[in-house]
Amino acid sequence: MRKAIRNIMIAVNIVIGILWLASCYSYLFNPNQFWLASLLSIASIYLLIVLVIFLLFWLFIKPVRILISIVSIVLAWGPAQNLIQLRRSNTFEIVKPDSILRVMSWNVEHFDISEHKKHPEIKDKMIELINTYSPDVACFQEMVASDSFPNAINYLPYFSKKMGMKYKFYSYNIKLNFDNKHHFGIITFSRYPIINSRTFSYPPYNYNSIFQYVDIVKGNDTFRAFNIHLQSQKFDKKNRSYVENPTLKDEADIAKSKNVISKLQKALLKRKEQSDNIKREINKSPYPVIICGDFNDVPNSYAYHSISKGLQDVFTKKGSGIDRTFISISPTLRIDYVFCDKRFHVTQYGCLPKKMSDHFPVITDLFFNSKQLH
């Protein structure tokens, strides 16, 4: 019996190691053909935790078997650094020199417009947080706002005035509105002049079907900042409740799990298409690029690797730990990113754990080395 249990434990350890490797390298698989492999990327952190538990278990039972976990972890250490950074956490320094470009990305969840009557203070608290860190460029997703009704709850000139950011570019689909005054889209604010801008939209023309860029001039330098919001899972409350407490006790639970998996599959395939479109536009940029957005996907996904290829993830440069950016479902979800051209030097990075939206804002300081252009 002891021998059988030992062999089962070894087999399970090996299987977990293989799944860990597959999850870390899942971006190599085209989601159109291997979407199940892409789903594994969501479980990467949990698979790593199990590997570490096995490592500690074998350390006291049969030390030589810790090699199963160690080899598995080492083989995937490259992509694993997108998941976790083993460096000391530093406090984000609010004061910055003029040579720094500070960039913020935040899914603002409509600035909580649906709760405005009961809690009008939430919007001002969010603006206060933004002003505390005073970004030079702020990219917001899920922006519900009005660009033409002064009496609207979220009137864009109000935001510009409150944040001291004169320049802005708002992208939305006309058919999506909150109350016939507000649109639903993405917006980029800037303290520096925007000399060019463009919105891209693709079928089915919903809020996840658009992205934008703006060309910003700071001194003698011009940058192209992309603001993107990739396809969400479209989970309703029942889906989220099931994901947080999954069971397979009866046919009803099986139906719930199938519904969740179906939504995950559809979102994966849509994000693949969206990320390919976005990367094509990134490659056309005549200027150094900065990419901000809510990807609705984890760091070992196809979308992450497709868009970030040839760029820097500011978290891997200056972040620490796992860096959760999405509040619900799982404490391990980093789905909000800032990428930048390699000619930028990332001086600091922070994720601000303030529960004002269902996402935490992420912020980074960038120094552009113009000498590298020559």
N, C-alpha and C positions, 0 to 999 in steps of 0.2 A: 504493500500500500504506500509506504514512504517513497519508494522508487517511482511509482506511478505519479504521485503528487509532485515529486521533484521534476519529472519529465514534463508534466503539464505546465509547471511554473516556468521552465526554460522555454517551452514552446510559446507560451503567452508573451514572455519577455521578447522573444524574437519577432513575433507578430506585431507587437506594439512598436518595436524598433523599425520594422518595415513600413508600418503605417505612418510613423513619424517622418521617415525619409520621404515617403510619397506626399505627405502634407506639405513639407517644406519645399519640395520641388514641383508642386502641383501646377505652378505657373507655366511649366514646360508643356503641359497638355492643353490642346485646343478644347475649350469648353463645348464646342459644337459636337465633338466626337467623344469627349471624355469628361462630361460634366460631373459624374460621380467623383472622379479624382479631384476636381476643383472643389467639391464640397468638403473634402478632407482638410483643406487649408483652414477651415473654421475651427477645427479641433486641435490645431498644432500645439497650443499652449498646454492643453489638457494631456495630450500624448507625452509632452516633455515632462510634465509633473509625474506621470505614471512611470516613465523611464527612471527618473530620479528616485522614486520610491523603490523600484526594483533594485537600483544600485545600492541603496542603503540596506535593503533586505539581504542581498547577497554578500555585502560587506561583513555581516555578522554570521552568515551561514557558510558561504563558500566564496571567499574573496575573488578567486579567479573569474567567476561568472559576472563580475561587475563589468567585464570587458564588453559584454553584449550591449549594455546601455552606453558605455563610454564610446565605443566604436560608432554606434548609431548617432549619438550626439555630435561627435567630431565630423562625421561625414556630411552632416547638414549644418555645420557651424556657419558657413557663409550666409545662406538665406535666413538662418536663425537670428542673425544680428539685426534683421529687420523687425523681428518680434520683440527682442529684449536686449537692452544695453546694460552691461555690467560695469557701470561707472557710478561714481557718487553723484547724488542729486545736488544741484546748485540752485540757490534762490535767483529768480530772474531779476536782474538789475533794471529798475524802471528808468533811471536817468541814462541817456545815451548821447554820444557825440553827434555832431551834425553830419559827419561822414557816413553814418549808419542809415540804412533803409530798414525801417521796422515794418513787418508784414504780419497781419492777423487774418486768420480764416476761421469762420464760425457759422455753423448752421444755427440760425437764430430762432428757428421754429416760430416764424411769423411775428416775432417780438410779442408773443403771447396775446395777440389781438383779440382772440376769442374770450379772454378773461379781462379785457380792458375795463369793462364796467364795474366789475367786482374788485379788481386789483390794478388800477391805473398806474400804480407806483412801479410795477415790474419793468415796464419799458424804460423808465427813467433810471432805474437801478442798472439795467443792462448798458445804457448809454454811459452811465457813470463809470462802470467797469472799463468800457472801451476808452473813455477819456483818461482813466488812471494810467493806462499803458500807452496811450497816445500813439497808435500806429500811423505810419505814413501812408500805407495802403491797407485797406480793409475789404476783404472779400466775404460777402455774406450769402448764404444759401437759404432757401425757403423764406425769401423776403416778400412779405405781403405789404404792399405800399401803394400810394397814389402819387402820380406825377402831374395830376391836373385838377384835383379837388382840394382847395385849401382847408375845407372843414373836415377832411378825412382824418381818421384816427392816426394813421401812419402816413403823414404827408412828407414827401421826400425833402423839400426845403427845410423842414423842421429838423430832420436828422443832420443835414449838412451844417446848419447853424449851430446845433448843439455840440456836434463833434468837431467843428472847426475844419471841415473837409469840403472845400469849395467844389471840387471836381468829382463827378460821379457818372456812372453808366449803368443803366437799368435794363435788363433783358427779361422778357416775359412773353407768354402766349396770350393773345387777346381773349381767347375763349375761356380762359381761366380767371375767375375773379372771386372776391370774397363777398362783396355786397354791392356790386355795380359801381363801386368807387375804387376798390383796391385790386391790383393785379397780384399774381403769384409768380415769382421768378427768382433771379439772382442779381446781385448788384455789387459793383466795385466802387468804393470811395477812395479818393486820393487827395493828399495835401499838395501834390505837384501836378502840373498841367497834364491833361490827357489830350494828346494830339491826334489820336486815331482810335477807333473802336469798331468792333464788329460782333454781331450775334449770329450763331449758327443754330439752325433748327432742322430736325429730321422727323419723319413720321414716327409715331402717331401724334406728334406735336403737343405732347403734354409737358409738364414742368421738368421732367427728367430727360426730355428730348433736346434740351438746349444747352449751349455753353457759350462763353463770351471771351473776348480778350480786349485789353486796352493797352495802348502804347503810352508810357509815362516818361516824361522828361525830368530828370533831376540833375541840375547843373549841366555838364557837358555830355551826360550819358542818357541813353534811351533804353528802356526795358519794356518787354511785352509780358503783361501779367494775365494769365488765364484763370478764369473762375468757372469751376465745373461742379456739377451735382449729378452723379451717376445713379442709375436705376436703383430704387429702393426695393425691399422685399415685398412691400405692400401688405405687411402683417397687420391684421386687425387685433382687437383686444383678446379675442379667443385664441388666436395664433400665438401671441406673446405669452399668454398665460400657460399654454401648452408647452412652449419652448422652455419656459422657466421651470416647469414641473412635468417633464415628459413621462408618460406611462403607456404600457401596452396591455392593459388588463382585459379589454373587450373590443368589440368591433367599432364602437364609437371612438375609442382611442386610436385604433388603426386608421380610421377615416381622417382623424385630426392630423396624424403624422403624415399621411399621404398628401393632405392639403398643404402642409408646411413645406414638404419636399418639393411639391409641384411649384410653389411660389419661389422657392430658392432656385430651382432649375431655370424658370423663366427669367428671373432677375440676372442670373449668371450669364445667360446667353445674350441678354440685352446689354449688359455691361461690356461684354466682349465687343459687340458691334460699336458701342459708344466710344470705348477706349481706342479702338482702331481709327475712328474718325478724328478723335482729338489728337492722337499722335501724329497723324498726317499734317494737321495744321501746326502743331508744335515744330515739326521738322521744317516747315516753310518760313519760320520766323527769321527776319533779318537782324533781330536784336536778341540779346541775352534774355532768357525766359524765366519766369517765376510761375509755378503752378500751384493753385490753392483749390481746395475743395473737399466736399463730402463724397467719398468714393463708395460708401455702403459696402465696402469690401475690405478684407484683411491684408496684411503686408505680404503674404505669399500667394496672392491671387494673380490671375492673368492680367486683370485691369491695372493693378499696382505696378507690376513689372513692365507691362507694355508702355504705360505712360512715363514711368520714372527712368526708363532706359537712357543712359547717357547723362542723367541728371543726378543731383544730390538730394537725398532725403534729409531734411534738416534735423529730424529726430535722431537718425543714426550718427549724425555728426556731434550733437550736443545734448541729446536726450538721455534719460536714464530709466531703468526698470521696464515695465510693460507699456506704460503710457496709455491708459484707457481714455478714450475720447467720447464714447457713447455711453449714456448713463444706464439704460435698461438692458434687459435680456442677460448680459454676461459682463462680469467685471474685467474681462480681458480684451474687449473690442477696441482696437485702434483702427478707426475707419476714416479719420480726418487727417489730411496731409498738407504739407507745403514742400514742394520740390523746387530746386533752383539750378541754374546753369553752374557749371564747375568753375566759372570765373568769379563766382561769389565766394567769399570767405564767411562761413557761418560762425558768428561770434557767441550767440546764445540762443536757447530754445526753451519754451515753456508751454505746458498745458495747464490752463487755469481751472481748477476744480470748483467752479461756481455753478450751482444748480439753478440756472435761470432759463435754460433751454434743455432739450433732451440730449444736447451735445455740449461738450466743453470747448471753449475757444482755444485755439493753438496760436502761438505767437513766436516770431523769430526775428533776430537782428542779423542783417546781411551787410557785408562790406564788399563793394565791387572794386576789383583790381583791374582798372582800365589798362594797365601796362601789359596785361596778358593778351590784349587785343592785337598787339603789334608783334 
